[in-house]
Amino acid sequence: MASSAALDAAPEADVVLVAHTGLDHMLTVADVWRELPMDKELIMRWWEVPRADIPADRDERIDWLFGWWEHIDAWIDHHKPKELHRS
C-alpha cells in the first residue's frame, strides 16, 4: 500500500488529508481548461492528523486509513454542490 510506504518513509511526519467537491468530473488538464471560466461551487476541507494519532502497526494503520476514507467519502456526499443553472 503506497500510503503506508509514505508513512514509513517519514516516521516523524503528521498527515494532512484533503477533500473537495465540485471538480469530480474533471479528470485531465484538458477538462479543466475546457471548464474555464469556471462557474462551479468548490468546497474544500482538510484535516491534520498528528503522527502520535497514527497507528504504528501496519494492519491497524490500514484500518485507520480506510476509516479516514469512509469519513472523507461521507463528507463529500454531504457537501456536493447543487449544479448551477446557466441562463
Secondary structure per residue as TSV (DSSP state, phi and psi in degrees):
chain	resnum	aa	ss	phi	psi
A	1	M	-	360.0	121.7
A	2	A	H	-61.4	-38.3
A	3	S	H	-62.4	-40.4
A	4	S	H	-66.6	-38.3
A	5	A	H	-63.8	-39.3
A	6	A	H	-64.2	-40.6
A	7	L	H	-67.0	-38.3
A	8	D	H	-65.4	-33.9
A	9	A	H	-73.7	-20.9
A	10	A	-	-133.1	72.8
A	11	P	T	-65.0	-13.5
A	12	E	T	-99.8	-5.1
A	13	A	-	-81.3	139.1
A	14	D	-	-76.4	172.5
A	15	V	E	-121.8	138.0
A	16	V	E	-115.5	125.6
A	17	L	E	-109.1	136.6
A	18	V	E	-126.3	136.0
A	19	A	E	-127.0	150.3
A	20	H	E	-150.8	156.6
A	21	T	E	-130.2	158.0
A	22	G	S	106.3	-14.0
A	23	L	-	-117.8	13.4
A	24	D	T	-56.2	-36.4
A	25	H	T	-86.3	-5.4
A	26	M	-	-93.0	116.8
A	27	L	-	-110.9	-22.3
A	28	T	S	-130.8	167.6
A	29	V	H	-60.6	-36.6
A	30	A	H	-61.6	-38.5
A	31	D	H	-61.1	-44.8
A	32	V	H	-63.3	-46.6
A	33	W	H	-58.9	-41.9
A	34	R	H	-64.7	-28.8
A	35	E	H	-84.0	-11.0
A	36	L	-	-77.7	141.7
A	37	P	S	-69.1	147.9
A	38	M	-	-89.7	130.3
A	39	D	-	-113.5	33.5
A	40	K	-	-102.4	151.3
A	41	E	-	-89.1	122.1
A	42	L	-	-108.6	132.3
A	43	I	E	-125.7	131.1
A	44	M	E	-128.7	151.4
A	45	R	E	-148.2	141.7
A	46	W	E	-135.5	153.6
A	47	W	E	-129.2	135.2
A	48	E	E	-103.9	126.9
A	49	V	E	-111.9	116.9
A	50	P	-	-62.5	144.0
A	51	R	G	-54.9	-33.8
A	52	A	G	-63.1	-21.2
A	53	D	G	-91.1	-0.2
A	54	I	S	-99.0	123.9
A	55	P	-	-60.3	142.5
A	56	A	S	-82.4	-33.9
A	57	D	S	-68.6	134.4
A	58	R	H	-57.3	-48.5
A	59	D	H	-65.9	-40.3
A	60	E	H	-65.0	-36.8
A	61	R	H	-65.9	-39.6
A	62	I	H	-62.1	-45.5
A	63	D	H	-61.1	-42.0
A	64	W	H	-59.6	-45.8
A	65	L	H	-66.1	-43.9
A	66	F	H	-62.9	-35.9
A	67	G	H	-61.8	-42.2
A	68	W	H	-64.9	-41.3
A	69	W	H	-61.3	-39.6
A	70	E	H	-63.4	-42.9
A	71	H	H	-60.9	-45.4
A	72	I	H	-66.6	-43.2
A	73	D	H	-58.9	-41.3
A	74	A	H	-65.5	-39.8
A	75	W	H	-61.5	-45.5
A	76	I	H	-61.6	-46.8
A	77	D	H	-58.4	-38.3
A	78	H	H	-74.1	-27.9
A	79	H	H	-109.2	9.7
A	80	K	-	-58.9	127.3
A	81	P	-	-72.9	150.8
A	82	K	-	-72.8	145.0
A	83	E	-	-63.0	136.3
A	84	L	-	-82.0	139.0
A	85	H	-	-94.7	131.9
A	86	R	-	-87.5	143.1
A	87	S	-	-86.3	360.0
